[in-house]
């Protein structure tokens, strides 16, 4: 009788087992990474405090300057409300707006269309100071057929929020 070479079988068994264990570990790592990312986003994007503060800004803009902002969107994909001089936008109550922005700790604020397709295409043209906001803009789930408007804000504590501005807000 011939002896069976058990060394080859053990090596094959070791390789199969190692491959299986590595595959399971990679799968678990990707799942935990996804959960961790979602957890971080829940504390960074559209927080309750951020949405409440942004609703105050929206109320001010709707009550005073929404038509001016809409006209400026015909020329660009967004209006940078923190850089009004370069956008040639004149708000009716600039002093109150600046006070509101300061009290709410707003770092960056833009006004755009609900459909973010044009804005996402223009992300390379957006100034570098809005780099973190670019990530948030890519994260936003939006309606591609929507004809409303959107306000997007970045706060000094690196949280973000977005709200829609619709026709029923203008009444």
N, C-alpha and C positions, 0 to 999 in steps of 0.2 A: 504494500500500500504506500501511496505517496502521501507525504505530509503537506497539508494546506498551508500556504504562506499567510500567516495571520497579521504580519506587519502591514501589508498592503490594505487589508480590510480595516485595521485600526486607523490608519492614516485617512482613508476615505471617510470613515465614520466621524473622525475628528473634524475634517473639513466641512462635512454636511452640517454637523452640530454647530460649528462656529459660524457658518453662514446663516443658519437659522437664528441663532442668538443675536448676531449683528443686525439682521433684518428687523427683528422685534425691537431692539434698542433704538434703531433709527426711526421706526414708526412711532414709538413712544415719545422720542425727542421732538419730532415734528408736531405731534398732538399737543404736548405740553407747551411748546413754543407758541402755537396758535392760541391756546387758552390764555397764556401769559400776555400776548399782544392784545387780545380782546379785553382783558382785565385792565391793562394800562390805558387803552383807549376810552374805557368807560369812566375813568377818572380825569381824562384830559379833554375829551370831545363832548360838546353839548351837555355840560353840567347844569344842574338846576340853577346855581348862582349865575352862571354865564348866560343862560337863556333869559333869566329874569332881567339882568342888566341890559341885555341886547333888546329886550322888549321895550325898555325905556328909550333907548336910542331910536328904535323903529317908530315909536309914538311921536317923538320929536320930529323925525324926518317926514313922516306922513302928514303931520299937522302943518308943516311949514314948507318943505323943500322938495317934495317928491317929484313934482313936474320938472324941475330943473335937473334933477338927477336922471330922470328918464330921457330927457333930451340929450344929455351928454352920453348916454349909452348908445345912441345912434352912431356916434363917431368911434367909440372904443368898445372893447369887450367888458370893461369894468371902469368904475370911478373910484380912485383912491381918496377916501375921505380924510385921510391924515395928511395929504399933500394937495390941499385945495388950490393953492396958488398955481402950481404947474398944470392942474386940470382946468383952470379958469372957471371954477365953480364958485359962485357967491351965494352963501347961505343967508337967509333973512335975519337970523339971530346968531351971528358967529360967536359972540361972547358966551351966550348960554351953551352953545354947542361945545366950545372949548372947555367950559367948566364941567359939563356932563362927561366929556371924554376923560378929563383929568380925575374926576371923582370915581369913575367906574374903572380906573386903571387900564384903559384901553391902550394897547400898543400899536395895533394896525386895524384898519376898518375899511372894507371895500363894499361897494354896491354894484351888483351885476344882475344879469338875467337869471331866471330860474334854471333854464337850460344851460349848463356849464360847459357845453361842447366848445364854444368859441374861446371861453376863458382857459380851458385846459389846453387848447391848441396854442394859446398865447403865453403859456407859463414861462417859456424861455425869455420872453420880453418883459416879464414882471421883475421889478428891482430885487436885488439880492437881500434887502432888508426884510422881504416877505418870504424868505426861504422856508421857514416852518409852516407858514400858511399854505404854501404850495402842496405840502404833504396832506394837509387837512382838506384842501380842495379836491385832491384825488380821492380822498376817503368818502366824500359826500355822495350819498345816493340821491340822484336827481331824476326828474321827469324830462325826457328828451323832447316831449311835445308840449311842455309847459310854457305858458306865455306870461307868467308872473315874474316877479323880481325877487332878489335875494340879497340879504345883508350878511356879510361874513366878518367876524371879529376875532382878533387875537388879543388876549389880555396879557398884562405884564407877568402874570404867574404861569405863563406858557399853557394856558387852557384856551379852547376855541369854542365858538358857538356860531350857529347860522339860523336865520329865520327867514321865512318867506314874507313878501309884501305883496298883497293882492289887491284887486279892485275893491273888495269890500272893506279894506282898511282905509280907503281914501274918503269914505263918507263922513 
